[in-house]
Amino acid sequence: MASYPFATPSASRGPRAAPLTSEPGIWQELTSNQQLHTQGDRVSDDYRASHCAPGYGAHYRKTHESGYYAALWEKIEIPLILGVLRPMGGAGRNCLDFACGTGRITNVAASVFGEVVGADISKSMLGSAQVPPNVRLRHVDMTIEPLGETFDVVTAFRFFLNAEDRLKRDALKAINAHLKDGGRLVCNVHMNATSPIGLVCRLLNRLFGRTIRNTLGAARFSELLTASGFIVEEMIPYGYLPRPGNLVPGVCEALMEPFEKASRTLHVPGQLAQHFLVIAKKR
């Protein structure tokens, strides 16, 4: 297991992904007895409910079309994710994208795996997804209804940070059950508790006496993974340029890549990165 500060594999600095087709995939809708509310906020006591808010899919896509998150995705995350997934992929291997949302990670996985399943509980998010023919979309809460199949790799991005603790544990249990023996979970946390912005968020939470923004540190997440039947093999920090909210999006786009390269050249500790990617093996 890699620990802070940790190095990023050279593969993560490879070329960007090739354009992905937008042909719709198969949406296999399953039913659930769980009742979901339709109102959500940035921080919610019920992540399932906030994730399913009407129009949330369109809002999520718009968030990643420009500014910090767009630059992070295009210049940092796509090369990093491809560098991690390519050695795990192949025509005869399959991948599950847990909480796939609008299908960003699903599409990247589809370029390196023969078959990909994207699962999410939000019709709003799945309705905004455009995926290639080797992807099946499933509308299902996997913590309640198993898919009935297992996978070589499971991805889960932008999920664990905002999920409440019980849901984190339930999700990790479900993911573990859907992995083949020796299979791997590749996931991320997008607000590292020890990053500059993470520290600011924690301070604001304390000052206001409530959670304004969620944060999650590498040590705590590693504990959760270990307790859920995983062996943490590697943690890769990324996103050293602090996110300035909706301010100066053009500056973010221009500085994202050189700031990242400079941080790695100078061996800036991983604790200061805003995000980190985790590779964990089923025990």
C-alpha positions in Angstrom: 0.0 0.0 0.0 1.3 3.4 -0.9 1.2 6.1 1.8 1.3 9.9 1.8 3.4 11.4 0.2 2.9 8.9 -2.7 4.1 8.9 -6.3 1.9 8.7 -9.3 2.7 6.0 -11.8 4.2 7.2 -15.0 1.3 5.6 -16.9 -1.0 8.2 -15.4 0.7 10.8 -17.4 -0.1 9.2 -20.7 -2.1 10.6 -23.7 -5.7 11.7 -23.4 -8.5 9.3 -24.2 -9.7 9.0 -27.8 -13.1 10.4 -28.5 -15.9 8.2 -27.3 -19.0 7.3 -29.2 -22.3 8.7 -27.9 -24.6 5.9 -29.2 -27.1 5.0 -26.4 -26.6 1.8 -24.6 -29.2 -0.6 -23.1 -31.0 0.8 -20.1 -32.1 -2.2 -18.0 -34.5 -0.7 -15.4 -35.1 -2.6 -12.2 -37.6 -1.7 -9.5 -37.1 -1.1 -5.9 -39.4 -0.8 -2.9 -37.3 2.0 -1.5 -39.1 5.4 -1.5 -36.9 8.3 -2.5 -37.4 12.0 -1.8 -37.0 14.4 -4.7 -35.3 17.3 -2.9 -31.5 17.5 -2.5 -28.8 19.8 -1.5 -25.0 20.0 -1.6 -24.9 18.2 1.7 -27.7 15.9 2.5 -28.5 13.5 5.3 -29.8 11.1 2.6 -27.4 10.9 -0.3 -29.8 8.6 -2.2 -32.5 11.2 -2.1 -30.3 14.2 -3.1 -28.7 12.1 -5.9 -32.2 11.4 -7.4 -33.4 15.1 -7.4 -35.2 16.0 -10.6 -32.9 17.7 -13.1 -29.8 16.7 -11.1 -28.4 14.9 -14.1 -28.4 18.0 -16.3 -27.0 20.1 -13.4 -24.2 17.6 -12.9 -23.2 17.6 -16.6 -23.2 21.4 -16.6 -20.9 21.5 -13.6 -18.3 19.7 -15.6 -18.5 21.6 -18.8 -16.2 24.5 -17.9 -13.9 25.8 -15.2 -12.0 23.8 -12.6 -13.8 20.5 -13.0 -13.7 20.5 -16.8 -10.0 21.2 -16.8 -9.4 18.6 -14.1 -11.3 16.0 -16.1 -9.7 16.6 -19.5 -6.1 17.3 -18.4 -5.7 15.2 -15.3 -8.4 12.7 -14.6 -8.8 11.1 -18.0 -5.1 10.3 -18.4 -4.8 9.1 -14.8 -7.9 6.8 -15.0 -6.8 5.4 -18.3 -3.3 4.7 -17.0 -4.8 2.8 -14.1 -7.5 0.9 -16.0 -5.6 -0.1 -19.1 -3.4 -2.8 -17.4 -6.6 -4.2 -15.8 -8.6 -4.2 -19.0 -8.9 -6.3 -22.1 -11.5 -7.7 -24.6 -12.4 -10.6 -22.3 -12.7 -8.6 -19.1 -15.6 -6.7 -17.6 -16.1 -3.7 -15.4 -18.9 -2.3 -13.3 -19.2 1.4 -12.8 -20.9 1.8 -9.5 -23.0 5.0 -9.1 -22.2 5.7 -12.7 -24.2 8.9 -12.9 -24.0 10.5 -16.3 -21.5 8.0 -17.5 -18.2 9.9 -17.6 -16.2 7.0 -16.0 -18.4 4.5 -17.7 -17.3 5.8 -21.1 -13.6 5.7 -20.2 -13.9 2.1 -18.9 -15.7 1.2 -22.1 -12.6 2.1 -24.1 -10.5 -0.6 -22.3 -12.9 -3.3 -21.2 -14.9 -5.7 -23.4 -18.1 -5.2 -21.4 -19.1 -2.5 -19.0 -22.2 -2.2 -16.7 -23.1 1.2 -15.4 -25.4 1.1 -12.3 -27.1 4.0 -10.6 -30.3 4.7 -8.5 -31.0 8.0 -10.2 -33.2 8.1 -13.3 -32.2 11.8 -13.7 -28.5 10.9 -13.9 -28.9 7.9 -16.1 -31.2 9.9 -18.4 -28.3 12.2 -19.2 -25.9 9.3 -19.9 -24.7 8.6 -23.5 -22.7 5.4 -23.7 -21.3 3.1 -26.5 -22.8 -0.3 -27.4 -20.6 -2.3 -25.1 -22.2 -0.6 -22.0 -25.4 -1.7 -20.3 -27.1 0.8 -17.9 -28.9 -0.5 -14.9 -31.3 1.5 -12.8 -30.9 -0.2 -9.4 -29.8 0.3 -5.8 -27.1 -2.4 -5.6 -27.0 -2.2 -1.8 -30.6 -3.7 -1.8 -30.8 -5.6 -5.2 -27.7 -7.5 -6.4 -27.0 -7.6 -10.1 -26.5 -11.3 -10.2 -23.1 -11.1 -11.9 -19.5 -10.5 -10.9 -16.8 -8.3 -12.4 -13.0 -8.1 -12.8 -13.0 -4.4 -11.9 -15.4 -2.0 -10.2 -15.1 1.8 -10.5 -16.8 4.2 -8.1 -16.0 7.9 -8.6 -17.4 11.0 -6.8 -19.5 8.8 -4.5 -17.8 8.0 -1.2 -17.2 11.6 -0.2 -20.9 12.6 0.1 -22.4 9.2 1.0 -23.3 9.0 4.7 -21.2 6.5 6.7 -23.8 3.7 6.7 -24.2 4.1 2.9 -20.4 4.0 2.5 -20.3 0.7 4.3 -23.3 -0.8 2.5 -21.8 0.3 -0.9 -18.4 -1.2 -0.1 -20.0 -4.5 1.0 -22.1 -4.6 -2.2 -19.0 -3.8 -4.4 -17.0 -6.5 -2.7 -19.7 -9.0 -3.3 -19.8 -8.1 -7.0 -16.1 -8.5 -7.5 -14.5 -11.7 -8.7 -11.8 -13.3 -6.5 -8.8 -11.0 -6.7 -10.8 -8.3 -8.4 -10.1 -4.6 -7.9 -11.9 -1.5 -6.9 -10.8 1.8 -8.4 -12.3 4.8 -6.8 -11.7 8.4 -5.8 -12.3 11.0 -3.1 -12.8 14.5 -4.5 -12.3 16.6 -1.3 -9.2 15.4 0.6 -9.6 16.4 4.2 -5.9 17.4 4.5 -5.8 19.6 1.3 -5.9 23.4 1.6 -9.5 23.6 0.5 -10.3 20.6 2.7 -8.9 22.3 5.7 -11.0 25.4 4.9 -14.1 23.3 4.6 -13.4 21.7 8.0 -12.9 25.1 9.6 -16.2 26.4 8.1 -18.0 23.3 9.3 -16.7 23.9 12.8 -17.5 27.6 12.7 -21.1 27.1 11.5 -21.7 24.0 13.7 -22.9 22.0 10.7 -21.5 20.4 7.6 -21.1 23.0 4.8 -18.9 20.7 2.7 -18.0 17.1 3.3 -14.3 16.0 3.5 -12.7 12.6 3.7 -9.0 11.8 4.4 -6.9 9.0 3.1 -6.4 7.4 6.5 -10.1 7.2 7.3 -11.0 5.9 3.9 -8.3 3.3 4.1 -9.8 2.1 7.4 -13.3 1.8 5.8 -11.8 -0.2 2.9 -9.9 -2.5 5.1 -12.9 -3.1 7.3 -15.0 -3.9 4.2 -12.8 -6.7 2.9 -10.3 -4.8 0.8 -6.5 -4.5 0.7 -5.5 -1.0 -0.3 -2.7 -1.4 -2.9 -2.1 2.2 -3.9 -3.3 5.8 -3.3 -2.6 8.4 -6.0 -2.9 12.1 -5.1 -3.9 14.5 -7.9 -5.5 17.9 -8.3 -2.9 20.1 -6.6 -4.4 23.4 -7.9 -6.9 24.5 -5.3 -10.5 24.9 -6.6 -11.5 28.6 -6.3 -15.2 27.9 -6.6 -16.8 29.5 -9.7 -14.1 32.2 -9.9 -11.7 32.7 -12.8 -12.5 29.5 -14.7 -10.2 30.5 -17.5 -7.3 30.7 -15.1 -8.0 27.2 -13.9 -8.0 25.8 -17.4 -4.7 27.5 -18.2 -2.9 26.7 -15.0 -4.2 23.2 -14.2 -1.7 21.1 -16.1 1.5 23.1 -15.4 0.6 23.4 -11.8 0.1 19.7 -11.6 3.5 19.0 -13.3 5.3 21.5 -11.1 3.8 20.0 -7.9 5.0 16.5 -8.9 8.5 17.8 -10.0 8.8 19.5 -6.6 7.5 16.4 -4.8 4.7 18.3 -3.1 3.3 16.0 -0.4 0.1 14.1 -1.4 -1.7 15.4 1.7 -2.0 18.8 -0.1 -3.7 17.4 -3.2 -7.5 18.0 -3.3 -8.3 14.6 -4.7 -6.9 11.1 -4.5 -7.5 7.9 -6.4 -7.5 4.5 -4.7 -6.7 1.0 -6.0 -7.9 -1.7 -3.6 -8.0 -5.5 -4.1 -10.7 -7.8 -2.9 -9.4 -9.8 0.0 
